Amino acid sequence: MTLVSSTITNWAEASMKRGRHLRTVACEPTRDPPNSVAMAGRNQATAQPSRERLTLVRGELEASFVPGAGMIGCSLRHRGEEVLGQRAGLDSYIERGKTMGIPLLYPWANRLGESHFTVAGRTVDLRSYEGLISTDSSGLPMHGLLAASTGWVVRRHRESGDGNVLEAGFDFGAHERLLAAFPFRHQLLFEARLSESALALTTTVIASGGVEVPVSFGFHPYLRLPGVPREDWVLEAPVNERLLLDERMLPTGGHERARIEPGPLGSRGFDDAFDAPAAPFTLTGGARRLELAMDDGYRFSQIYAPPDDDLVAFEPMTAPTNALVTGGPELPIVEPGGSYEASISITVLET
């Protein structure tokens, strides 16, 4: 976990403090009809999501993002082949909140056990968002408030060459509708950086609004090995401790030792929560190896691998599922003027 106590007043200053510095490709959109109930993330009523893509190119890797639709990572191609699960496509994500690619789940990852609760001394009330945010089969709020959101502002974009980067900011405090649900004025900084073998994503929460900010976000990277049958994907998940879940898939507070045997995925399926491992998750097959490393700030993880879909999601999480509701020491709280930074990387290697 990275908690920085110094005050950060603008995006440029945040970038300098971290010392870190995209071409358009199709993301296989679908034409599913709009769902009048689940318009997840359409929080700015006067703005429509944009499908414009910004792409980072380096060597044999290309990574594309859509700033006008929640900064979603919609494509990662290696030697021209897609290694992100597209599921129902970009249009379905925008119109129905159905996740694909690498979506940001903010301000909470996965599900919440309540729609009305108190955290960090303030009341979160999602009841006015019923029908506007995604819910699971039990009706629990899923995946946050920023799916396909239109408030991202691109600060820097260098498509290719050394130092290629995409950097964008989101001023949460500038959207009164969001504050009505999650009353914590703050800013987000997102940075994507591509090397010849890896895509690195860094997200920073800046408590710029004079209040404490609880941190419980995550990502949902859907990975796949093109041209290789799912049952032949070799999965390595070096986890040591599982979070026990109840019938609603919410943590009970209990833990148990866990081990997942490395080997072919076969017909195995997963939807389990763990402490984040020190070593990367990996998928190997077809002369290609994908590694997802939780480099900093992510203490928890979820593995999602439905048996009937050709993808595996290794989900980095800054706090356990439902931590905004339950609170406690596992929920990071950023003090006013401070920041919280979390990073992941997806490495693509030839084997």
N, C-alpha and C positions, 0 to 999 in steps of 0.2 A: 504494500500500500504506500502511496506517495501523498502525504499531506504537506502542503507548502503554506507557511503561515504569513508570508509577505503579501502585501496588497498588490494586486495587478489591476491596472485601471484601463487597459485597452489591449486589443489583440496583438498589436505589434510588440508591445512590451512582453506579453506572455510568450510570444515566439522567441524573442531574444533570451528570455530567462531559460527556455528549454534548449536553446542552441540548435534548433532544427529547421532546417529548411523543409496533361492527361489526353487524344485522338478519339473520335466517336465510333462505337461499334454497336451493332444491333444486339439487344438483350432478349430476343425471342419473345416479344410481347404477344399476348393473347387478346382475344376480343370477347371476353366474358361479359355478359350484360351487367350493368351497374346494379348493386344491391342497395335498396333504399334504406335498409336497416344498418348494415355494417359499412359505414363510410369512415373507417378508422383513420384518425389523424387529420381529418379535414377540419382543423380547429380555427383556421383563419377564413371566416365565412365569405370574405370578399375576394379571396384569391383562389385560383385554380392551380393544382400541381402542374409542373412542367415536366416534359419527358426529355429535355435536353441533357445529353450525356457529356461529361468531361472525362478524358481518358489519360492515364499515365502509361507510357511506353518505355520499356527498358529491355534490350536484348530480345529474348523470346517470350517475355511476359507483357501482357496488356491488361490493365485494370480500369474499369469504367464505373463512374458514380453519377447519380442524378441529384444535384443539389436542390432542385425544385420539387423533389418528392422525398423529403426526409433524409437526404444525403445517403440514400441506399446504395450500397455497392452492388451493381446489377450484373457485373461480368468480371471474371478473371480468366484470361486465356493463356495457355501455354502451348507454344508452337501452333497457334490457331485453334486449339481445342479448348472447349469450355470446361472448367473444373469447379464451377459453382452450380449448385442445384437451382434450376430455373423454376421448378414447380409449375404454377399456373401463369407465371410471367409477370412482367412489370405492370401491365394494365390492370391485372387482377389485384396486385398490391395497392395500386393507387385507388382503384374503385371499390375494393372490398376488404382491404387490409390483410390479404392473404400473403404471408411472408415468403420471400425468395431471396436468393443471393446472399448478401450480408446486410440485414436490416439492423439499425440501431433501435434498441428497446429502452425507451426513456420516458419518464424518470424511474420506471421499474421494469425489471426483466421477468418474464414468465407471468405468473398470476398473483393476485392479491386475494386474501381471504375476506376482506371487507371493502365496501365502497365509501364508508364514512368512518374516519378514525383520527386520532391525534398523534402527531410525530413532531419532535423537536419543538414542542410548545405551540404548534399551530394545527388547525383542523384541515384535513384533506377531505373534500367532499366531491365524489365522482358521480353522484346520483343524477346531476343534470346532464351528464354525458351518456346516460343509458341510451343505447341504440346508435351511439356515435363512436364507441370504442369497441374493439374486439373482445369477445367473451369466450370462455371455454364451454364445454358441454354442461357444466354445473352453473353457468351464468356468472362466473367469476371474471373480473376485469383482467385482460391479458395485454402484455407487451407495451404498456405505456400510452402516452398522449401524442407522440410526435411522428407516428407512422404517416408517411407521405406528406409531412408538413411543408409549408411553403416559405417559412421564415428564414431559411438559411441564406447567408450572404457570403459569397466567395471572396476571400481576402487575397489569395495568391494561387496562381495556377501556372506551373511550368510542365509542359507535356512530356518532354523527353530530354535525354542527356543527363549529365551529372547534376545532382540536386533537383531532379524532377519531383514535384510536390503538388498536392492539392490541399489548400487550407481554407476552412470556412468557419464562420461564427454564427451562433444563434443566441439572440437576446431574449431569454425567457421572460424577463420582466417587462418587455414591450408588448406582451400579448395578454390583455386583461382577461380574456376567456380562459387562457391557461392558468393564470394566477387565481381565478375563481375556484379552480379545482385543486391546484397544487400551489399554495400561497408562499412561494419562496422565490424572491427576485434574485436572479443570478444569470450568468452567461455560460455558454458552452463554446469550446474551441475544438474543432475536429481537424486532424491532419492525417493525410494518406501519403505515404512515401514508398516509392518502388525502387528496388535494386534489381540486379540481373537475376536473382533467384528468390526474392521475397517481397511481399507486400506487408508493410507495417502500418498499423492504425493506432493513433494516439488520441485520446479524448480527455479533455480537461474541463472540470467544473470549477468556475470562478465565482466565489461568494461575494459578488460585487454590490449586492443590494442592501447591505447592512443587517442581514439576518443570517442565522445558521441555516445550512442547506444539507439535508440528508441525501446520501448517495447510495443508490440501489439499481443502477443501470447495467446493461449488458448488451451483447451482440448475439446474433443467431446465425453464424456462418454455416451455410449448407454446402458441404463438399461432396465431390463425386469424382470417379475415375473413368473418363470417357473410353468407350471401346472395350471395357472389361466387365464381365457379368458381376453383379453385386455379390453373389456368393463367393467369388474369388478374391474380393478385396481383403487384404490382410490388415486387420485393425490392431493397433497397440494403444492402450489407454492405461498409462502408468499411475492409476489412482491407488490410494491407500485407505481412504475413509469415505464411507457412504453416509449421506444424510437420510435418516428415516423419514418417510412420507406417509401421510394419512390417506384416506380414501379420496380426498379432494386434490391429491398431489401437492399438499402443503407440508413443509417440514414440521415434525413433531417436537423438535429440539433434541432428539436422540441421534446418536451416531453409532456406526458399527464398522469394524474392519472390513475392507473389501479388496478383492483382486479380480481383475478381468484378464483371463488368459489370452496372451497374444495369439493370433491365428486368423484363418479365413473367417469372414463374417458369416458365411453360410446363410442359414435362415434365422439367425439371431436378431432380436430386436431390443432396443434400449429406450427407456425414458426415465433416467435415474439421475439423482443429484449427488455430487461429490465435493470434497475439498479440492481445490485446484492443485494439480500435480506440479512438481518442479520441472519434470521433463515434458517434452511436447507430446500431444496426441498425434498419431500418424495413421495414414491410410497408404497402402502400397499395392501396386499391381500394374501390369501392362508397361513395364519399364519406367514407371513414374512413382514418386513418393511425395505425398502431401504431409506437411507438418504444421500443426497449429500450436504455437507457444503462447502461454499467458505470461508475458514478460514482466509486467509490473502492475500493481493495483487491483488485480483480479484474484480474489482469494477463494472463489467458489466456481463450480462448473456444473453443467448439465450435459449429458450425452443423450441425444435424440436420434434414433435410427429405426424408423418404422419398417417392419419387414416387407411391406408392400410398396416401398418407394426406393428408388436408386439414389440414395443420398445418406450422408451422416452429418449431423450437426454436433460439433464440440462447442458448447456455448460458454463463453467467459462471462462471469458475473461478479460485480463488486461487492455484493451482499447475497445472502441466501434468498431464495424465493420467499415472498411475504414479509421481508425484514422491515419494510416501512410500517407494517401493522404491528409486528411483534416487538420492534425496537431491540434494545439490548446491545451488548458490546460488539456484535458482529455487523452492526449497521454503522458505517462511517458517517461522521457529522463534520462538515467543513465550517470552521469558525468564520465570522464576518471578516472579509479582507483576505481570506486564505483561498487555497485551491486544492483540488484533488486530481491527480493524473493517473490514467490507466492505459496500458499498451498491450496489444497483441501483434503477432506476426504470423503470416501464412507463407511457408517456404515450399517451393516446388522444385524437386530434384529429379534428375534422371538416375535410374538404377541399372 
